[in-house]
Each structure stands twice: as C-alpha cells, then as structure tokens.
Amino acid sequence: MKRVLIITYYWPPSGGVSVHRCLKFAKYLRRFGWEPVVYAPRNAHYPYLDESMMKDIPDGIDVIKGSIIEPFQFFKLITGRKLKDPMINPIHARNKKPNFLESLSIWIRGNFFIPDARSLWIRPSVRRLSRYIREKPVDAIFSDGPPHTNTVIACRLANKFNIPWLADFQDPWTQVDYYELFPLSKKADKKHKKLEQETFQTAGKITIASPTWKKDLEMIGARNVDVLYYGYDEDDFQGLDPSPYDQFTISHAGILGYDRNPENVFRALNEFISENPDLEGKIRILLAGVVDMSVKKSVTEHGLEKITDYLGTVSKPEAIKMTLKSHVLLLPLNRSANIKGRMPGKFYEYLRADRNILALGPTDSDVGKILSESTQGKCVNYEDFSAIREHLKLQIDQYLEGVSLVSRTNVEAFSVEVQTSKLAGYLDELIK
C-alpha cells in the first residue's frame, strides 16, 4: 500500500474543529489505497482537549511524535493568566479588552514567530522526519495549515527528498481574516509572503476548504488548486436520538467572536417575547464554546439572559447531540474581507443534521450558494433585520403549530469519506 506522511499540529487528544481534518482523512485513507503515517507534536499546548476523538485513530497506524516548544506558557505568565486556563487566541474572542501586555504579546507573536507561534517546531521536526524517511520511505507528503509551521516543515522535506507534496489549507495564509489584525512590520509581512510563494512553487498540488478561497489563492500565484471540504462523518451521527428539544432551541457550537456577533437575531427574539410574553418559557438559546464579551453584552442588552445558556467547551459528541436536537442552527460567518469563502466545519454537520440553518453573511457566499440550492435554511446579511426576523418567525410559528422539521437535502457529496476519496485521487496523480 502507498504511504503518505501527514504533517499536522492538531491530533487527538486535541479538541476543536481543527483536529477533524487530518484525523478524518487518516481514518478513511486506507479504503482508497493509502496508508497514513502521522507526524504530530508530543506535548502541544492545545486550547482544549477532547478524548472522544481518540476513537477515530485507525488501528495500527504509525504516529510519530516530536516534542514542541511553544510560547504560550510565557504569554500566560506576563499577562497574569492561570497556567491551566485554555489558550484561546485573543484575536478571535475576548473576555475583556486587551491590556498593554496582551497587545505587546500579539505584536511579538506576529513579528518574531513566523509563520506562527509553533515556528520553533520547524527545525527539530525536519531533522526527526529526515531520519524517519531515510529508514521508512514515504510516497507522498500531506501537510495541513494553519498553523503553517506544518506547511514550512513539509516544504523543506519535499525539497530535500524530492517527495511529491500536497499542501492543504484549512484557512488561507496571508489572505486569512485575522492576518491583517496582526501589527506586522514590513519585514515580517515580506517573510510571510516569501514563505507562501515558496509553498506555491514547491507543492505539486494545493487544496483549500472553499471555492472562493481557491480563486483567491490562484490570484496570488497558486497553481493546481482544488477544493477539499471539511465534510461530516456519518459515524458521528450513528445511534443518536434525533428528536428535538421540548423548547424551541436556537444553538451555536464553536467560537462566537466579536466579528460574528448575531445582534439582530437577539433583537428579533426580544421583539417576539415583548409581543408575546408566553414565549419566554418556550424559547432557549444554547451557546457552546468560547463566546466573546460583545456577544454576551448583546444578549444582556436585549433581555435574553434568562433564556440563554453558555455551555462552555463541549466534546464533539455533545455538540453533535445539541445540533441534532435544536430547531434552528446559527451559523454566523466571520465579518472580514474573505467572508465569502468562509465555510465553517460545523456547516456540514448542520447540513447532515436535518435541521434549519440560519447563516449570517453575504447571500452570494459559498455557504449562501449551497443554502440557496437546499431546503435546509437561509443565508441573510447581518444588517438585514427584517429578513432575520421573518425567518425566525416562520420557524417559531411552525414549532408552535407542531409542523415537522425540514427534510434533509441530499448531502452525501459532503461526507468525509467522499472528500477522502478525492484526496486519494489527488495523491495518486502526484506520484505518477
């Protein structure tokens, strides 16, 4: 069987969406003639852990672990955080306004740790994997970024051993939404772009998570680019009770940052309850994951504290259960320059779950285009209050009338297994 070296930072027991991509590909690659060999950090400082992900690691695969030095402990010390607290990127979500030390830390991170905070892992990883490849050759390399430390490691190995390389992007590099939020010097920006261009020139194949981002990459010089969606894993849904909650439930799982504040959703719910106070006991908002302070403020300002539950970090199975049992699944896209290509990993699980989806963002985004062709929801601009209100009122009215929930659109093309078959096909092309 052909062997592919998968270079990833996120690997069980890591939690969160980032671990799913490489883990699920590794789970299904053997079905398509490829034996995965995984390289991951031994002592990574993951934001949170999820032991439930361990079940998806294929039996008997070779997992190489390399020690990693990360600056997060130092960041916690100088910012006064507890060492055991999860390390959530303050660029995505905040508990409070950043102070001087936190701002300084972000500046240091952006200008001295290139391409990212895991950059100290590059040199020892190249040495360790060089020894491994000499002893146990591989037919191809697959790297997944961000963090683009993985990308740099793979690039150096591909050049050194002349091994075909597929560079995968969950998110873009210099085009990612938070890149412009880093206070980068001209020198740092130039280095990022140089490394990115080296990737485009070295990788035999590039994949990325959405059609719009594929076009964006091609505009800055990437070649032979195709789309690999996150996808959903059918196994995650087996044996779960799909019956909805008794209360009309709107839920969101994942990071709900300040650039995704669904304020008009809260405003609409406030109006419904003001017009019909009996609804207060029939509506529930469930927010699982990290929630920015601005979102919590919006909940309070619209008088929804009594019906809102902040669940904190939950495991993957718990998130899937909540998704299956909710009536409306909230999908706010990052309000940023590249919002049209943002396709969150949970979107595919939302599609599979047979529930109504309310996406917030441009109607001509990649998410909006898929929803416009399905029966499972709607994409509405953040500022379009009347459309948000109308959509929610329809869902609440159907709930009160006991109308059945939506019928699932044919979404099998978005399954992880189908996406893995595409990946295997790309790897086959690379080694010819």
matplotlib code that plots the C-alpha trace (Angstrom):
import matplotlib.pyplot as plt

x = [0.0, 1.2, 2.3, 1.6, 3.2, 0.6, 2.1, -0.3, -0.2, -3.7, -4.1, -6.0, -6.4, -6.8, -10.4, -12.0, -12.7, -9.0, -8.3, -11.0, -9.5, -6.3, -7.9, -10.9, -8.7, -6.4, -9.5, -10.6, -7.4, -6.8, -10.1, -8.6, -5.2, -3.1, -1.5, -1.4, 1.8, 1.1, 3.5, 2.2, 3.6, 4.1, 3.4, 1.3, -0.5, -3.9, -6.7, -8.8, -8.9, -11.5, -10.7, -13.7, -11.6, -9.2, -11.8, -11.2, -7.5, -7.1, -5.7, -2.0, -1.1, 2.4, 2.1, 5.4, 5.5, 8.0, 8.5, 7.5, 8.4, 5.5, 5.4, 2.0, 3.2, 5.3, 2.3, 0.2, 2.9, 3.3, -0.5, -1.4, -3.4, -3.6, -1.3, -4.2, -6.5, -7.2, -5.2, -7.8, -6.5, -7.5, -7.7, -10.8, -12.6, -12.0, -13.1, -12.1, -10.3, -6.6, -4.3, -0.8, 1.0, -1.5, -1.1, 2.6, 2.5, 0.4, 3.0, 5.8, 3.9, 3.3, 6.8, 9.1, 7.2, 6.9, 4.8, 3.1, 3.6, 4.7, 7.7, 10.2, 9.0, 10.3, 14.0, 13.7, 10.8, 12.8, 15.7, 13.4, 11.4, 14.5, 15.8, 12.4, 12.1, 15.6, 14.6, 11.0, 10.4, 7.0, 5.4, 3.9, 3.6, 0.4, 0.5, -2.3, -2.3, -2.7, -0.6, 1.6, 4.6, 3.3, 3.5, 7.1, 8.2, 6.6, 8.2, 11.6, 11.2, 9.8, 12.7, 15.3, 14.0, 12.1, 8.9, 5.6, 3.8, 0.1, -0.2, -3.6, -5.1, -8.0, -7.7, -5.6, -2.2, -1.7, -5.3, -6.8, -9.2, -7.0, -3.7, -4.5, -5.2, -1.6, 0.6, 3.2, 6.3, 7.1, 9.9, 7.6, 5.0, 7.6, 8.8, 5.3, 4.7, 8.0, 7.3, 3.8, 5.2, 7.8, 4.9, 3.1, 6.3, 7.2, 3.9, 2.7, -0.9, -2.7, -6.1, -8.3, -11.6, -13.8, -14.3, -13.9, -10.7, -9.4, -9.9, -8.2, -5.1, -4.9, -4.9, -1.7, 0.1, -1.0, -1.3, -3.1, -5.6, -8.7, -11.3, -11.5, -14.4, -14.3, -17.3, -19.2, -18.5, -21.6, -20.2, -20.6, -24.4, -24.9, -27.1, -28.1, -31.7, -32.8, -35.9, -35.8, -35.8, -39.2, -38.4, -37.8, -34.0, -31.5, -28.0, -24.4, -21.3, -17.8, -16.1, -18.5, -16.2, -16.8, -16.7, -19.7, -22.0, -25.6, -27.1, -30.1, -31.0, -31.1, -33.1, -35.7, -36.1, -36.5, -39.3, -41.1, -41.1, -42.1, -45.1, -45.9, -44.5, -45.6, -42.8, -40.1, -40.7, -40.8, -37.6, -34.0, -30.6, -27.7, -24.1, -21.4, -17.8, -16.0, -18.2, -16.8, -17.8, -19.5, -21.9, -22.7, -23.3, -25.8, -27.6, -27.9, -28.9, -31.8, -33.0, -32.3, -30.2, -32.9, -33.3, -29.6, -27.2, -23.5, -22.4, -18.6, -16.4, -18.2, -17.0, -17.6, -20.4, -22.1, -22.0, -23.5, -26.3, -27.1, -27.1, -29.5, -32.0, -32.1, -34.7, -32.5, -28.8, -27.0, -24.1, -22.6, -19.7, -16.6, -17.2, -13.9, -12.5, -12.6, -16.0, -17.4, -15.1, -15.7, -17.3, -17.1, -16.5, -19.8, -21.7, -21.5, -22.7, -25.6, -26.5, -26.4, -28.4, -31.8, -32.3, -33.0, -29.9, -29.8, -26.5, -25.4, -23.2, -23.3, -26.0, -23.6, -21.0, -20.1, -22.4, -25.2, -25.0, -25.3, -28.2, -30.0, -30.0, -31.2, -34.3, -32.5, -32.1, -31.2, -28.3, -29.1, -26.9, -26.1, -27.8, -31.0, -33.1, -36.4, -35.2, -33.7, -37.0, -39.1, -37.1, -37.1, -40.8, -41.6, -39.6, -41.2, -44.7, -44.0, -42.8, -45.9, -48.1, -46.3, -45.1, -42.4, -38.8, -37.1, -36.3, -32.6, -31.2, -29.0, -25.7, -23.7, -21.2, -20.1, -19.3, -15.7, -15.5, -16.2, -13.7, -11.1, -11.6, -10.9, -7.7, -6.6, -7.2, -5.0, -2.2, -2.4, -2.0, 1.0, 3.0, 2.5]
y = [0.0, 3.5, 5.6, 9.3, 11.3, 13.6, 16.6, 18.1, 20.1, 19.1, 15.5, 13.7, 14.4, 17.9, 19.2, 21.7, 21.8, 21.9, 18.3, 16.9, 17.4, 15.3, 12.9, 12.1, 11.8, 9.4, 7.4, 6.7, 6.8, 3.0, 2.5, 4.2, 2.6, 4.9, 4.1, 7.2, 8.0, 10.8, 13.3, 15.4, 17.2, 15.2, 17.9, 20.5, 23.2, 22.7, 25.2, 22.3, 18.5, 16.0, 12.4, 11.3, 12.0, 9.1, 6.6, 7.8, 7.0, 4.0, 0.8, 0.2, 3.4, 4.8, 8.0, 9.9, 12.3, 15.2, 17.5, 21.1, 24.4, 26.9, 30.5, 30.1, 29.5, 32.7, 34.6, 33.4, 34.5, 38.0, 38.5, 37.1, 34.2, 30.9, 28.2, 25.7, 28.0, 27.1, 29.3, 30.9, 33.3, 36.8, 37.9, 35.6, 36.1, 38.2, 38.1, 41.7, 44.4, 43.6, 45.3, 46.6, 43.3, 41.3, 43.8, 43.6, 39.8, 39.9, 42.2, 39.8, 36.8, 38.4, 39.7, 37.2, 33.8, 33.3, 31.8, 31.3, 30.6, 27.0, 28.0, 26.6, 23.2, 23.5, 22.7, 19.7, 18.3, 18.4, 16.6, 14.0, 13.3, 13.2, 10.3, 8.6, 9.0, 7.5, 4.4, 4.2, 6.0, 7.5, 8.0, 11.5, 14.2, 15.9, 19.0, 20.9, 24.5, 26.6, 26.5, 27.0, 25.7, 22.4, 23.9, 25.0, 21.6, 19.8, 22.3, 21.7, 17.9, 17.9, 20.0, 17.8, 14.4, 15.3, 13.8, 14.8, 17.1, 18.2, 21.4, 21.6, 24.9, 24.8, 28.6, 30.8, 32.1, 35.8, 36.1, 34.7, 37.1, 37.6, 38.2, 41.9, 42.1, 41.3, 44.5, 43.2, 45.1, 45.3, 42.8, 40.3, 40.7, 40.2, 37.0, 35.6, 36.2, 34.7, 31.5, 31.4, 31.8, 29.1, 26.8, 27.6, 26.8, 23.6, 21.9, 19.6, 20.1, 22.6, 22.1, 24.5, 24.4, 26.5, 27.5, 31.2, 30.7, 28.5, 31.5, 33.8, 31.6, 31.4, 35.2, 35.4, 32.7, 29.3, 26.6, 23.3, 24.2, 22.2, 22.2, 19.7, 20.5, 19.7, 17.3, 15.4, 11.9, 9.7, 7.6, 10.7, 10.5, 6.8, 5.8, 9.4, 10.4, 13.0, 14.1, 17.8, 19.6, 20.4, 24.2, 26.0, 25.9, 28.1, 26.8, 27.6, 25.4, 26.8, 30.2, 33.1, 36.0, 39.7, 39.6, 37.1, 38.9, 37.9, 41.0, 41.2, 37.6, 38.7, 41.8, 39.8, 37.3, 40.2, 41.6, 38.3, 37.9, 41.5, 40.9, 37.6, 37.2, 33.5, 32.8, 33.4, 29.9, 28.3, 29.6, 28.7, 29.8, 27.4, 28.7, 26.1, 27.1, 30.4, 33.4, 37.0, 39.6, 41.7, 38.8, 38.4, 42.1, 41.9, 39.0, 41.2, 44.4, 42.5, 41.0, 37.4, 36.3, 34.1, 32.0, 31.8, 29.1, 29.4, 25.8, 26.4, 23.9, 20.6, 17.4, 16.5, 14.0, 16.6, 19.2, 16.7, 15.8, 19.5, 20.0, 17.2, 18.3, 22.0, 23.7, 26.4, 26.2, 29.5, 30.0, 33.5, 33.9, 36.0, 39.6, 40.0, 40.7, 36.9, 36.2, 34.8, 31.8, 31.0, 27.6, 26.5, 22.9, 22.7, 23.7, 20.2, 18.7, 21.2, 20.0, 16.4, 17.0, 17.6, 20.9, 24.5, 26.7, 30.5, 31.7, 35.3, 36.7, 37.6, 35.8, 35.1, 33.5, 29.8, 29.0, 31.1, 29.4, 26.0, 27.0, 28.7, 25.3, 23.3, 23.2, 23.5, 27.1, 30.6, 32.9, 36.5, 39.6, 40.6, 44.0, 42.7, 42.7, 42.2, 39.0, 37.6, 38.4, 36.9, 33.7, 33.2, 34.0, 31.3, 28.7, 29.7, 29.6, 26.1, 25.0, 26.3, 24.6, 21.3, 21.3, 18.7, 19.9, 20.2, 17.2, 16.6, 17.6, 15.1, 16.0, 12.8, 14.6, 16.5, 13.4, 13.0, 9.6, 11.3, 14.0, 11.5, 9.7, 13.0, 13.4, 9.9, 10.7, 13.8, 11.8, 9.2, 11.9, 13.4, 10.2, 9.3]
z = [0.0, -0.8, 2.2, 2.8, 5.6, 7.2, 9.0, 11.4, 14.6, 15.7, 16.7, 19.5, 22.3, 20.8, 20.8, 18.5, 14.8, 13.6, 14.6, 12.4, 9.0, 9.2, 11.7, 9.5, 6.3, 8.2, 9.3, 5.7, 3.5, 3.7, 1.9, -1.1, -1.2, 1.1, 4.4, 6.6, 8.6, 11.0, 12.5, 15.4, 18.5, 21.7, 24.2, 22.3, 24.3, 22.8, 23.7, 24.9, 24.9, 23.7, 24.5, 22.4, 19.2, 20.1, 18.7, 15.1, 15.1, 12.8, 14.4, 13.9, 12.0, 12.6, 14.7, 15.1, 18.0, 18.2, 21.2, 20.7, 22.4, 22.4, 23.8, 25.4, 29.0, 28.7, 27.4, 30.3, 32.8, 31.5, 31.1, 34.5, 33.3, 35.1, 33.6, 33.5, 31.6, 27.9, 25.5, 23.2, 20.6, 21.8, 18.1, 17.8, 21.1, 24.2, 27.8, 28.2, 26.2, 25.7, 28.0, 27.1, 27.9, 25.8, 22.9, 23.2, 23.1, 19.9, 18.3, 19.4, 18.1, 14.7, 14.1, 15.7, 15.4, 11.7, 10.3, 13.6, 17.3, 16.6, 14.5, 16.9, 15.9, 12.4, 12.6, 15.0, 13.0, 9.8, 11.4, 13.0, 9.9, 7.7, 9.8, 9.6, 5.8, 5.2, 7.3, 6.1, 2.8, 2.0, -1.4, -0.7, 1.9, 3.0, 5.2, 6.7, 7.8, 9.7, 11.7, 8.6, 10.6, 9.2, 5.7, 6.2, 7.5, 4.6, 2.1, 3.4, 3.4, -0.2, -1.4, 0.5, -0.6, -3.8, -2.5, -4.1, -1.7, -1.4, 0.7, 2.3, 3.6, 6.1, 6.0, 3.7, 4.8, 4.1, 3.0, 6.2, 8.1, 11.1, 9.2, 8.9, 12.6, 13.5, 13.8, 11.3, 10.3, 6.6, 7.1, 8.8, 6.1, 3.4, 5.1, 5.3, 1.7, 0.7, 2.5, 1.0, -2.5, -1.9, -1.0, -4.3, -6.2, -4.4, -3.8, -6.6, -5.5, -3.3, -1.7, 0.2, 2.0, -0.2, -3.9, -3.3, -1.4, -4.3, -6.6, -4.1, -3.9, -7.7, -7.9, -5.9, -7.8, -6.5, -9.2, -9.5, -6.7, -5.9, -3.1, -0.2, 2.0, 5.7, 5.4, 8.0, 9.3, 9.1, 12.1, 14.3, 13.9, 14.5, 17.5, 18.4, 19.3, 16.6, 18.5, 19.1, 22.5, 24.0, 23.9, 20.6, 20.6, 18.7, 19.1, 18.1, 18.7, 18.4, 18.8, 18.7, 18.3, 18.2, 14.4, 14.5, 16.9, 15.8, 17.4, 15.1, 16.0, 19.6, 18.7, 16.8, 19.7, 22.1, 20.0, 19.8, 23.6, 24.1, 21.8, 23.4, 26.9, 27.0, 24.5, 27.1, 28.6, 25.2, 23.6, 24.5, 23.3, 23.6, 23.0, 23.3, 23.1, 23.6, 23.5, 23.1, 25.7, 23.0, 22.3, 25.9, 26.1, 23.3, 25.0, 28.1, 26.3, 24.6, 27.9, 26.9, 29.9, 31.3, 28.2, 27.3, 28.4, 28.0, 27.9, 27.6, 25.8, 25.0, 23.4, 19.8, 20.7, 22.9, 20.1, 17.6, 20.0, 20.5, 16.8, 16.2, 18.8, 18.0, 15.9, 14.4, 13.9, 13.9, 11.5, 11.7, 9.3, 10.2, 9.1, 7.2, 3.7, 2.8, 4.3, 1.1, 1.3, 4.9, 5.3, 9.0, 9.7, 11.6, 8.4, 7.0, 10.3, 10.2, 6.7, 7.8, 10.9, 9.2, 10.9, 9.8, 9.3, 9.7, 8.3, 8.6, 5.9, 2.2, 0.3, -2.6, -0.2, -0.7, 2.3, 0.8, -2.5, -1.0, 1.2, -1.7, -3.5, -0.5, 1.7, 4.9, 5.6, 4.5, 4.4, 5.4, 5.6, 9.2, 8.7, 7.2, 10.3, 8.5, 6.8, 10.0, 11.9, 9.1, 9.0, 12.8, 13.0, 10.4, 12.4, 15.7, 14.1, 12.7, 16.1, 17.8, 15.2, 15.6, 11.9, 11.1, 10.8, 7.4, 5.3, 4.7, 1.3, -0.4, 1.2, 0.7, -1.6, 1.5, 3.6, 4.8, 3.1, -0.3, 0.4, 1.4, -1.9, -3.7, -1.6, -2.5, -6.2, -5.9, -4.2, -7.0, -9.6, -7.7, -7.7, -11.4]

ax = plt.figure().add_subplot(projection="3d")
ax.plot(x, y, z, "-o")
ax.set_aspect("equal")
plt.show()
